[in-house]
């Protein structure tokens, strides 16, 4: 059956979403919120209190007709965005503080919107189709700086920063192949569902809904109950909430103020065309992403950026069976895909296990991993038997670092065995990414990749950086993005020289290889090392 492409020129929200809200009313008078039911967790890992029927998808009440704005009247997507701003303007020192920082850092905003241009049209359409304030299209600036591979200390992922539990709750599929929290279409649908539920729970107050998205509705409800009991106002500005949440809402309002009148603050932003950036192609089955990139005549990195939900080299064999491709390539990709035999979509070879062969040995022979072979062949553990026929994927090349890191989080989650733990560093005045990386014995590239930022990006005082490490084990101390390699000792090499070259410690080299003061390394000897993936391939 020929794949069908969803019309990209229309907003996808009307096809995919099931919720809508009217323009928010004026802030309500103080109310007493009833005691919340048993908590779940919110998008940022905090306690929440929404309970939905088992198997049901959270959704707002659907009106009889979708609200559709006049978005086609604009050439610049930013103008369309401004036309839909609906949050009430407020004068608060906290907003001014966030505004001052943003005004001084246009380079940062330029980088954010350079990433955002791939996704912003779709998100604006989704928000507009629900009749929600278009300020919500700026919320990913606050959450993830519009980096779909962003990953937080609380294990939140994607543009909208869902943690695994809340992702499950809002229908975001997560498995070995795919993570819907990073899927542009699915995560946007889930985030707007969640915000609409919060809006309804807090009697139409969008600021309380935004705060609850950050800290959890249970925390906001408790703060309202406390203020009500003490005769105090219950709007956002009078609630006792965590410092992060007290800054979170002002950040969004500051972004709104800047985007509403950039010239007032001496800023200027390059226009983003008010037209679809991508088309959505129904692939019908699994496909290798590099093969798909060739069919689309599009750079592989661009296809990955549009389809960040996939953890591996191919789409999930169980679906979703769709790819986002640049809109100008959609028709040609659809035609090329229709003429490609299904057997050529994901190339595999077969291997018959010989006597005494092991799964690790076979994985090494084909340049793949034990995890991949076990997953594709339903093998438990590492044991295979002679005569067994295995399917071996023919990988067409190295995955991008961001995809590799996402895959490693699935294969070796930070909470698994081995004493893995996590360090979070709070940036101090004058610190740079390079200095922090040097202090923690890693590379700036690794640190940037782990936190979804650019290597040259300016750090903010108080910003939190995730630094993954692990407790000492029999292999020594490794990091979450370390990769095993074998190094052949050269004439004149010393442990000190090797450690300096590969940015590992002498003690690590000794521990990994069982070396003590009675052993000397020699030319030709092979040493095991666990080295940062970026350095290994550079």
Secondary structure, DSSP 8 states (H G I E B T S, - for coil): ----EE-TTS-THHHH---------S-----------S-EE-TTS-EE-----TT--------SS-----GGG-SBHHHHHHHT--S-----HHHHHHHHHHHT-HHHHHHHHHHHTTTHHHHHHHHHHHT--GGGGGHHHHHHTT-TT-B-TT--BTTTTB-HHHHHHTT--BSSSBBTTT-HHHHHHHHHHHHHHHHHHTTT-HHHHHHHHHH-HHHHHHHHHHHHHTT---SGGGS---HHHHHHHHHHHHHHHHHH-GGGGT------BSS-SEEEEE-SS--BHHHHHHHHT--HHHHHHH-TTB-SSB--TTS--EEEEEGGGHHHHHHHHHTS-GGGSS-EEEEE--TT--HHHHHHHHT--HHHHHHHHT--TT---TT-EEEEE---S---HHHHHHHHHHHT-TTSTTTEEEEEEE--TT--HHHHHHHTTS-HHHHHHHHT--TT----TT-EEEEEEE---TT----TTEEEEEEE--TT--HHHHHHHHT--HHHHHHHHT--TT----TT-EEEEEEEHHHHT-
